[in-house]
């Protein structure tokens, strides 16, 4: 892979995990990106795995702030990658620093409209624990074999109770000028647009973007676990555009 894409200009690539995951969820992606000459910043979000007494005040804004701080610590433009609920965080960071982001990559998720949260999950002991693979629909988990499910579930951690339901507040329309790549597990662009047509605010948020592309990966919701080489290859292709 590095031979094929190793001539790309080096970039700082910030990897934001979805709910219940930490920086290690990107381990299979990091090496191919670094081999291509890029600097990778795989993040663990604030309050992940932290009991309620010490995480109850942490919300989606704090997660966005953590990514913005990572952007501010780099020189030049960056690429921001967000998986699942991490896509909301990525879009919030782009909104905060539209002049610093060269491209944002959504991994099996879409840019949200302002005022929307990620989703609602059960709160247990003041935090949101991983709900188990059985809580997800078959199209999301079909390519996770039993060994992968067991190994990855063991690595999950709770997230602060406010994070999944906090509304993401967006303010700067310049985010629509930042090029967007959507790496969708099981949807083509036509299929995605058909789905978004049923969720008008999300369709409007997507349509407002000046430069967008949709790539179907042919995976479930966690390609970093099931097809990491394909995911890394598509991230590198997006960085090169």
PyMOL commands that set and color helices and strands:
alter all, ss='L'
color gray80, all
select helices_A, chain A and resi 2-5+23-35+52-55+60-72+86-96+133-135+138-141+146-153+173-177+189-196+200-207+223-226+228-240
alter helices_A, ss='H'
color red, helices_A
select strands_A, chain A and resi 12-16+39-43+78-83+101-107+127-128+159-160+179-184+212-216
alter strands_A, ss='S'
color yellow, strands_A
deselect
rebuild
show_as cartoon
